[in-house]
Amino acid sequence: MTNALTIGVEEEFLLVEAGTGRSAPGAARVLARARERPLAPGAALHAELLATQVEAATGVCSGLAELRDQLEGARAALGDAARAEGLWAVSTGTPVLPNAAPPFTPGERPARIGDLYAGVVAGYEVSGCHVHVGVADREAAVAVLGHLRPWLPTLLALSANSPFDRGRDSGYASWRMMEQAHFPGSGVPPSFASAADYDRAVERLVDCGVIADAAMTFWLARLSPHLPTVEVRAADAVVTADEAVLQAALTRGLVRAALDDLAAGREGPRVDDQVCAAAVWTAARYGIAGPAVDPVAERRVPAGAMLAALLDRVRPALDAAGDLAAVERLLARVSAEGSGADRQRRAAALGPHAVAEWLARQACTRTYRVPHAHQRIQEWE
């Protein structure tokens, strides 16, 4: 084992009215306020495609404690700024309540994306949690993508936090993934023979006119278009900072395990594209509460079996980085208390507005509190 790989996380948040729980186009105001508060070096706050969303990006981190501190700092800055504007910043993959289609963020690129995708992006208030792991060598990074392919559905299932679709229960744990499936190339990335092969694949999509530019691919794992990292975008926006830390630790563990395999001359497992698509759909449908698809064995298995297999895969890397105990603790908590989707549905016993309020309360706390139907959600502190 070499030294631990660097990590960073980008989290997308939805802004909602405190009075109604419906999304509100307040990104410019919230970002202006939030940027008055100092963040860690390298951390930044950004606008997103729609004026109802904002993004918080950490700097480059070496350890999970540093990452957690940066995530919590950004969440606190956004939460405080949103409340000053009469809004809540919530971390959920899709809006809980219906609203009119929000405006695009001003600018040439958002307008171009709106023109290209038309109705697919009208009201596309979908939020994710993206993990970057530092891999400077592009050939190695492309090879890592092949090793990640079987595990991306399990990362999605673990993060599932978007059961509601603008006022209705979708029946899915991650409706976000169903929304994202409308875009060309969504899902598990293809296998690539080299960095040049990867670049040609991206260029083909641009030449075909189905992505706006080379920075806009929809694969669940890719090479970052602007950083020397492998970027994994399987996860929904997760309820708490701890769950973002969990995604980061597991993703870094998978990348470390892949690099170790490559150094030993071990190829990644060959998995069928259609079986991978089936695994992604099953993860979106059931999360960790139901069955899963094992892309290697090509059969249905319990979701818990895939979580156990994922932990076994990354255990040596986590142990070497000093992350194993923390990951085991967080995984045990998610398994016991449910995914974000499970907890959102529990909060919905008090009505859809209660879900938005519960999400807002959890966004700036380190550990999640489980809502119960018999508990009334108290006034905002």
HUUR-V948991 format. One record per residue. N is the residue number from 1. RES is the residue in one small letter. PSI is psi in whole degrees, -180 to 180 (NA if undefined). Layout:
N:RES:PSI ; N:RES:PSI
This chain:
1:m:137 ; 2:t:-178 ; 3:n:155 ; 4:a:142 ; 5:l:151 ; 6:t:155 ; 7:i:157 ; 8:g:157 ; 9:v:139 ; 10:e:126 ; 11:e:134 ; 12:e:137 ; 13:f:149 ; 14:l:136 ; 15:l:128 ; 16:v:153 ; 17:e:133 ; 18:a:-33 ; 19:g:-32 ; 20:t:-22 ; 21:g:4 ; 22:r:147 ; 23:s:149 ; 24:a:139 ; 25:p:69 ; 26:g:18 ; 27:a:-45 ; 28:a:-43 ; 29:r:-44 ; 30:v:-43 ; 31:l:-39 ; 32:a:-42 ; 33:r:-46 ; 34:a:-32 ; 35:r:-9 ; 36:e:-14 ; 37:r:129 ; 38:p:140 ; 39:l:173 ; 40:a:153 ; 41:p:130 ; 42:g:-19 ; 43:a:151 ; 44:a:157 ; 45:l:139 ; 46:h:157 ; 47:a:159 ; 48:e:-171 ; 49:l:-43 ; 50:l:153 ; 51:a:-1 ; 52:t:4 ; 53:q:152 ; 54:v:161 ; 55:e:141 ; 56:a:127 ; 57:a:131 ; 58:t:168 ; 59:g:-172 ; 60:v:124 ; 61:c:151 ; 62:s:-34 ; 63:g:167 ; 64:l:-34 ; 65:a:-44 ; 66:e:-43 ; 67:l:-45 ; 68:r:-44 ; 69:d:-42 ; 70:q:-40 ; 71:l:-46 ; 72:e:-37 ; 73:g:-44 ; 74:a:-41 ; 75:r:-41 ; 76:a:-42 ; 77:a:-45 ; 78:l:-41 ; 79:g:-44 ; 80:d:-43 ; 81:a:-40 ; 82:a:-45 ; 83:r:-33 ; 84:a:-21 ; 85:e:12 ; 86:g:25 ; 87:l:168 ; 88:w:142 ; 89:a:118 ; 90:v:148 ; 91:s:98 ; 92:t:147 ; 93:g:-30 ; 94:t:158 ; 95:p:142 ; 96:v:-40 ; 97:l:154 ; 98:p:156 ; 99:n:170 ; 100:a:155 ; 101:a:125 ; 102:p:161 ; 103:p:157 ; 104:f:153 ; 105:t:135 ; 106:p:144 ; 107:g:160 ; 108:e:-43 ; 109:r:-47 ; 110:p:-39 ; 111:a:-40 ; 112:r:-40 ; 113:i:-41 ; 114:g:-41 ; 115:d:-40 ; 116:l:-46 ; 117:y:-9 ; 118:a:-126 ; 119:g:-20 ; 120:v:-33 ; 121:v:0 ; 122:a:109 ; 123:g:23 ; 124:y:72 ; 125:e:64 ; 126:v:133 ; 127:s:141 ; 128:g:175 ; 129:c:114 ; 130:h:131 ; 131:v:130 ; 132:h:132 ; 133:v:128 ; 134:g:116 ; 135:v:102 ; 136:a:-33 ; 137:d:117 ; 138:r:-34 ; 139:e:-44 ; 140:a:-40 ; 141:a:-41 ; 142:v:-41 ; 143:a:-37 ; 144:v:-40 ; 145:l:-41 ; 146:g:-37 ; 147:h:-26 ; 148:l:-23 ; 149:r:-46 ; 150:p:-18 ; 151:w:-11 ; 152:l:-40 ; 153:p:-35 ; 154:t:-38 ; 155:l:-39 ; 156:l:-49 ; 157:a:-42 ; 158:l:-33 ; 159:s:-9 ; 160:a:121 ; 161:n:43 ; 162:s:66 ; 163:p:-21 ; 164:f:145 ; 165:d:86 ; 166:r:57 ; 167:g:-11 ; 168:r:152 ; 169:d:117 ; 170:s:-17 ; 171:g:-7 ; 172:y:155 ; 173:a:-35 ; 174:s:88 ; 175:w:-25 ; 176:r:-44 ; 177:m:-32 ; 178:m:-37 ; 179:e:-42 ; 180:q:-26 ; 181:a:-13 ; 182:h:-16 ; 183:f:148 ; 184:p:131 ; 185:g:9 ; 186:s:150 ; 187:g:-161 ; 188:v:133 ; 189:p:157 ; 190:p:172 ; 191:s:140 ; 192:f:140 ; 193:a:-24 ; 194:s:174 ; 195:a:-38 ; 196:a:-39 ; 197:d:-41 ; 198:y:-49 ; 199:d:-40 ; 200:r:-38 ; 201:a:-42 ; 202:v:-44 ; 203:e:-36 ; 204:r:-42 ; 205:l:-39 ; 206:v:-46 ; 207:d:-32 ; 208:c:-11 ; 209:g:20 ; 210:v:-9 ; 211:i:150 ; 212:a:-36 ; 213:d:179 ; 214:a:-16 ; 215:a:-2 ; 216:m:74 ; 217:t:157 ; 218:f:11 ; 219:w:151 ; 220:l:-12 ; 221:a:140 ; 222:r:175 ; 223:l:133 ; 224:s:136 ; 225:p:-11 ; 226:h:0 ; 227:l:155 ; 228:p:63 ; 229:t:157 ; 230:v:128 ; 231:e:121 ; 232:v:123 ; 233:r:35 ; 234:a:-31 ; 235:a:142 ; 236:d:159 ; 237:a:125 ; 238:v:157 ; 239:v:-47 ; 240:t:164 ; 241:a:-36 ; 242:d:-37 ; 243:e:-32 ; 244:a:-39 ; 245:v:-41 ; 246:l:-46 ; 247:q:-42 ; 248:a:-44 ; 249:a:-44 ; 250:l:-40 ; 251:t:-45 ; 252:r:-39 ; 253:g:-40 ; 254:l:-41 ; 255:v:-43 ; 256:r:-43 ; 257:a:-39 ; 258:a:-45 ; 259:l:-37 ; 260:d:-41 ; 261:d:-44 ; 262:l:-41 ; 263:a:-30 ; 264:a:2 ; 265:g:16 ; 266:r:124 ; 267:e:155 ; 268:g:158 ; 269:p:144 ; 270:r:122 ; 271:v:141 ; 272:d:138 ; 273:d:-42 ; 274:q:-36 ; 275:v:-38 ; 276:c:-43 ; 277:a:-39 ; 278:a:-38 ; 279:a:-40 ; 280:v:-46 ; 281:w:-43 ; 282:t:-40 ; 283:a:-41 ; 284:a:-38 ; 285:r:-46 ; 286:y:-18 ; 287:g:-136 ; 288:i:7 ; 289:a:-9 ; 290:g:-150 ; 291:p:167 ; 292:a:172 ; 293:v:127 ; 294:d:110 ; 295:p:-24 ; 296:v:-49 ; 297:a:-18 ; 298:e:51 ; 299:r:164 ; 300:r:136 ; 301:v:166 ; 302:p:144 ; 303:a:-36 ; 304:g:-31 ; 305:a:-37 ; 306:m:-37 ; 307:l:-42 ; 308:a:-40 ; 309:a:-38 ; 310:l:-45 ; 311:l:-40 ; 312:d:-39 ; 313:r:-40 ; 314:v:-3 ; 315:r:-48 ; 316:p:-40 ; 317:a:-41 ; 318:l:-41 ; 319:d:-43 ; 320:a:-33 ; 321:a:-6 ; 322:g:20 ; 323:d:-6 ; 324:l:-47 ; 325:a:-41 ; 326:a:-42 ; 327:v:-43 ; 328:e:-40 ; 329:r:-44 ; 330:l:-40 ; 331:l:-40 ; 332:a:-38 ; 333:r:-45 ; 334:v:-43 ; 335:s:-38 ; 336:a:-39 ; 337:e:-11 ; 338:g:159 ; 339:s:175 ; 340:g:-38 ; 341:a:-43 ; 342:d:-43 ; 343:r:-36 ; 344:q:-43 ; 345:r:-34 ; 346:r:-44 ; 347:a:-28 ; 348:a:-10 ; 349:a:-24 ; 350:l:8 ; 351:g:159 ; 352:p:-34 ; 353:h:-34 ; 354:a:-31 ; 355:v:-47 ; 356:a:-42 ; 357:e:-42 ; 358:w:-44 ; 359:l:-41 ; 360:a:-39 ; 361:r:-38 ; 362:q:-25 ; 363:a:-31 ; 364:c:19 ; 365:t:153 ; 366:r:-47 ; 367:t:150 ; 368:y:147 ; 369:r:136 ; 370:v:124 ; 371:p:145 ; 372:h:147 ; 373:a:-30 ; 374:h:-6 ; 375:q:134 ; 376:r:136 ; 377:i:125 ; 378:q:166 ; 379:e:154 ; 380:w:133 ; 381:e:NA
